[in-house]
Amino acid sequence: MSLAALLTRKCRMSEIAAVGVLAVLLLVGWTYYAYSRVTEESLERSRTRMVNTQIKRRGITDQRILDAMLKVERHRFVPKEMIQYAYEDHPLPIGNDQTISQPYIVAIMTYLLKPKETDVVLEIGTGSGYQAAVLAEIVKDVYTIEIVEPLGKRAIKLLKELNYDNIHVRIGDGYRGWPDKAPFDKIIVTAAPDHVPQALVDQLKVGGRMVIPVGESHQELLLITKDKDGIKKKEILPVRFVPMTGEADKE
């Protein structure tokens, strides 16, 4: 074979190889795009199904809550390895021995607060930030405290990425609330002390509502309402939350 023919053959082989590589890259790129698109669509369908079957069918019909839970992408608030389970009917681990609550529990606690768009809400137990995000879609401001520093930092970062300017996160012990921002229209607690902290009662406005799980081996979700004569407690349903830590352990 002449030198010219050999060079021509090599050039053609190089062209074929280049075309082959380009085709593979295009195929990989398209496959990734298609997979990502299907995944996002699948997650959206799962979120819609979650709201319709887990929330609405169980009697939560406040459209503001339904809309908030349709909008807030729960899969953004769970570890990557848990994304496929994000819209299932149970809590999920989020690290540091903490969990993100079952969607229905988030919905009913929000519903019991009877949130208004003018409300300023205190949340004890930021966790992943999901409950705060749902509330922030409805109320004016959410002040939320997380005692587990890694979770608090992660929530601050995520909520900032999601542009929640009306959520204010503080890392620390929430047992005594957030006195310099009190009083609050509503208070929600997402960890269970063995009694209702008096500081939280004191920081609740007259006419306000608090939702809190209370108990140790047996926990009850309580609705607390406050009027000029004091507070009233109503047991809503048995629940299972992680225990409140920090100063709550000492009293």
C-alpha positions in Angstrom: 0.0 0.0 0.0 1.4 3.4 -1.0 2.1 6.1 1.7 -0.7 8.3 0.3 -3.2 5.4 0.5 -2.1 4.6 4.0 -2.5 8.2 5.1 -5.9 8.5 3.5 -7.0 5.3 5.2 -5.8 6.6 8.6 -7.6 9.9 8.1 -10.9 8.1 7.3 -10.5 5.9 10.3 -9.9 9.0 12.5 -13.0 10.6 11.0 -15.0 7.5 11.7 -13.7 7.3 15.2 -14.5 11.0 15.8 -18.0 10.6 14.5 -18.4 7.5 16.7 -17.2 9.4 19.8 -19.5 12.3 19.0 -22.5 10.0 18.5 -21.8 8.4 21.9 -21.5 11.8 23.6 -24.7 12.9 22.0 -26.4 9.7 23.1 -25.1 10.0 26.6 -26.2 13.6 26.8 -29.7 12.9 25.4 -30.1 9.9 27.8 -29.1 12.1 30.8 -31.4 14.9 29.7 -34.3 12.4 29.1 -33.6 10.7 32.5 -33.5 14.0 34.3 -36.7 15.2 32.7 -38.5 11.9 33.4 -37.3 12.0 37.0 -38.5 15.6 37.5 -41.8 14.7 36.0 -42.0 11.6 38.1 -41.3 13.6 41.3 -44.0 16.1 40.3 -46.5 13.4 39.8 -45.5 11.8 43.1 -46.0 15.2 44.9 -49.4 15.6 43.3 -50.4 12.1 44.4 -49.1 12.7 47.9 -51.3 15.8 48.3 -54.4 14.1 46.8 -54.1 10.8 48.6 -52.3 11.5 51.9 -53.5 15.0 52.6 -56.8 15.9 50.9 -58.4 12.5 51.3 -57.7 12.6 55.1 -59.7 15.8 55.5 -57.2 18.6 55.0 -59.1 20.7 52.5 -57.6 24.2 53.2 -56.5 25.1 49.7 -53.6 27.3 50.9 -52.1 24.3 52.6 -52.7 22.0 49.6 -51.1 24.6 47.3 -48.1 25.0 49.6 -47.5 21.3 49.7 -47.8 21.1 46.0 -45.3 23.9 45.5 -42.7 22.9 48.1 -40.5 20.2 46.7 -40.1 17.7 49.6 -37.4 15.8 47.7 -35.1 18.9 48.1 -35.2 18.5 51.9 -34.1 14.8 52.1 -30.7 13.2 51.5 -30.0 12.2 47.9 -30.3 8.5 48.7 -33.8 9.1 50.0 -35.2 11.2 47.0 -37.1 8.2 45.6 -39.0 7.9 48.9 -39.6 11.6 49.4 -43.3 11.6 48.7 -44.2 8.3 50.5 -46.5 8.2 53.5 -43.9 8.1 56.3 -41.1 10.0 57.9 -37.5 9.8 56.6 -34.1 10.0 58.2 -32.2 13.2 57.5 -29.1 12.5 59.5 -27.9 13.2 63.1 -30.6 10.9 64.4 -33.3 13.3 63.2 -36.2 12.8 60.7 -38.4 14.8 58.3 -42.0 14.3 59.4 -44.6 12.3 57.5 -46.3 14.6 55.0 -49.7 14.2 56.7 -48.3 15.3 60.0 -46.8 18.4 58.4 -50.2 19.1 56.9 -52.3 18.6 60.0 -50.0 20.6 62.2 -50.1 23.4 59.7 -53.9 23.1 59.6 -54.3 23.2 63.4 -52.4 26.4 63.5 -55.0 28.1 61.3 -52.3 30.2 59.6 -53.0 33.6 58.3 -51.0 35.6 55.8 -50.2 38.2 58.5 -49.0 35.7 61.0 -45.5 35.6 62.5 -44.8 32.0 63.5 -42.2 30.4 65.8 -41.0 26.9 65.0 -38.9 24.9 67.4 -37.0 22.2 65.5 -36.0 23.3 62.0 -34.8 19.9 61.0 -34.6 19.8 57.2 -36.5 23.1 56.8 -39.5 21.5 55.1 -42.1 22.5 57.7 -40.8 26.0 57.7 -40.9 26.2 53.9 -44.6 25.0 53.9 -45.5 27.6 56.5 -43.5 30.4 54.7 -45.8 29.9 51.6 -48.7 30.9 53.8 -47.6 33.3 56.6 -45.7 36.5 56.8 -42.6 35.3 58.7 -41.2 32.1 60.2 -38.7 32.2 63.0 -37.2 28.7 63.4 -34.6 27.3 65.8 -32.5 24.2 65.4 -30.4 22.7 68.1 -28.4 20.3 65.9 -25.8 22.6 64.2 -25.1 20.5 61.0 -28.9 20.4 60.3 -29.3 24.1 61.1 -26.5 25.1 58.7 -27.8 22.8 56.0 -31.3 24.3 56.4 -29.9 27.8 56.2 -28.1 27.0 53.0 -31.0 25.3 51.3 -33.7 27.8 52.3 -31.4 30.6 51.0 -31.0 28.7 47.7 -34.8 28.5 47.5 -35.2 32.2 48.1 -37.2 32.0 51.4 -36.5 35.5 52.6 -39.2 35.3 55.2 -37.6 32.3 57.0 -35.2 33.3 59.8 -33.1 30.4 61.2 -31.2 30.4 64.4 -29.0 27.6 65.7 -29.4 26.9 69.4 -31.7 25.5 72.1 -35.3 26.3 71.4 -36.7 25.3 74.8 -36.9 29.0 75.8 -38.1 30.2 72.5 -37.0 33.4 70.8 -37.8 36.1 73.4 -36.5 39.1 71.4 -38.9 38.3 68.5 -41.9 37.5 70.7 -44.8 37.5 71.0 -45.8 35.1 68.2 -49.2 34.6 66.5 -48.6 30.9 66.3 -46.0 28.4 67.6 -45.2 25.0 66.2 -42.9 22.4 67.9 -41.5 19.5 66.0 -39.7 17.7 68.8 -41.4 16.2 71.9 -40.7 17.5 75.4 -42.3 15.7 78.4 -44.2 18.9 79.2 -45.2 22.1 77.6 -42.4 24.7 78.1 -43.7 27.7 80.0 -41.5 30.0 78.0 -43.3 29.1 74.8 -46.7 29.7 76.4 -45.5 33.1 77.6 -44.3 34.0 74.0 -47.7 33.1 72.5 -50.0 36.0 71.8 -53.4 36.1 73.4 -55.6 34.6 70.7 -52.7 32.5 69.5 -52.4 28.8 68.8 -49.6 26.3 69.6 -49.2 22.8 68.2 -46.8 20.6 70.1 -46.1 16.9 70.7 -45.8 16.0 74.3 -44.7 12.9 76.1 -42.0 10.2 76.3 -42.9 6.6 75.6 -46.5 7.8 74.7 -46.8 11.1 72.9 -49.9 13.1 72.1 -50.1 16.0 69.6 -51.6 18.9 71.6 -53.4 22.0 70.3 -53.0 24.8 72.8 -55.1 28.0 72.5 -54.5 31.1 74.6 -57.0 33.7 75.7 -57.1 36.4 78.4 -58.0 33.8 81.0 -55.1 31.4 80.2 -54.6 28.4 78.0 -56.7 25.4 76.9 -55.2 22.1 75.8 -56.8 19.7 73.4 -55.4 16.2 72.5 -55.5 15.7 68.8 -53.9 12.3 68.0 -51.1 10.0 69.1 -47.7 10.7 67.4 -44.1 9.8 67.5 -41.5 12.6 67.4 -37.8 12.6 68.3 -37.4 13.9 71.9 -36.6 17.6 72.5 -33.0 17.8 73.7 -31.0 20.5 75.4 -32.5 22.3 78.4 -35.6 20.2 78.1 -33.7 17.2 79.3 -32.9 19.0 82.6 -36.3 19.8 83.7 
